């Protein structure tokens, strides 16, 4: 291992050697519900090498295991929290299409910026760190205003572009007085989104606005700030575009889009595997749009990453295969634990109607045979068999149940921290059709627990709604089903959630706790 240290420390050699391993790591994360589009996944890999590679090489101890295993584990720890944060960053920036439409509206209104606004903003922008200042100007001032072109220009990933832009906007709106050209309501929204890091939905709830109105407000503020920034001259810097033929790039991008949008199409997956090199080159290109019109299917996305990992021209060694098998077993063990906890501690003591999934979820559409085949092969589904079989036909797995319960707890935790709700608002009732959190809905009509579950589980809103109803009913018999909260049954049915400091060593014990009256 020592002989390979010099080669490993070289970024280019390390990237070539470990790209397939890290693509498979992204596949493993996708299987566990942390699915990201391949373009974002490649960005995470780039950031890992730029930000962490020296530490990885320095901290590796060959006496504790193989280097491949260490790299794999280090990347998982690096990528997982960034994927979670990426989901919250997605709606914090305004896309260029909306800015274009806003620009037309502003030109028509012929609003005039005051000299004082320009002077104050100039001082605020010049006080930013150099990279934040130049990135902010590039994003808001460039003709296309795309994250990818800005990322390529400054030789960093789109994920880092998002983070830096949010930091820059946050610095401005927290110290800069409200410009006279921006309305009070728009400035409050800007401070909430960019300064206080709330999501669009949380901001909408706080101000009693529809989500689309918050996004329009962001568009107006973005355009006005961009207009004031036109006095600056950008300093040219950054890397150059990938030198790949445009036709080949378009073909690779189109193949990737089709494959991601066609779960179960084995022929497309085989074609993707054969064209992995061209597809990865297309992902690297600054000139190609790689977005899809459909939500990512986590299990299919995992297989897409596995197909892309075939880019390596040299087949993996026996040692590498052994390492990857061991790591795969560790991931499977985590999923197996969730499956076993589901069937061994969550389901026992529940009334029979709550365990008859074919009946409880009968109004949901059944998934097709290809998707069911992918789902049935997952470790958590196998570990919970035969109970999981009746759930799987609706596209639900034990991991979905776990993530749904965590989504509810995380949402209430955020709303409490932002002081948007009182503890008395955390009442959940499965009795009232269509309104499962009546007090929360009355106070914050734009906040949807069902949508929060849908985002966390990658399931349709109809599935998420029934999952919520089922979890509410389950929480009457399992006190700690929602992470961070204890459920207490109300006098008229339903449950009231209360914060808890109680910790559990594992999911088995958390899901096993029943109220005294059961």
Secondary structure by P-SEA (a helix, b strand, c coil): ccccccccccaaaaaaacaaaaaaaaaaaaaacccccaaaaaaaaaaaaaccaaaaaaacccccccaaaaaaaaaaaacaaaaaaaaaaccccccaaaaaaaaaaaaaacccccaaaaaaaaaaaaaccaaaaaaaaaaaccccccaaaaaaaacccaaaaaaaaaaaaaaaaacccccccccaaaaaaaaaaccccccaaaaaaaacccaaaaaaaaaaaaaaaaaaaccccccbbbbbcccccaaaaaaaaaaaaaaaacccaaaaaaaaaaaaaaaaaaaacccccccccccccaaaaaaaaaaaaccccccccaaaaaaaaaaaaaaaaaaaaaaaaaaccccccccccccccccccccbbbbcaaaaaaaaacaaaaaacccaaaaaaacccaaaaaaaaaaaaaaaaaaaaacccccccccccccccccccaaaaaacccccaaaaaaaaacccaaaaaaaaaaaaaaaaccccccccbbbbbcccbbbbbbbbccccccaaaaaacccccc
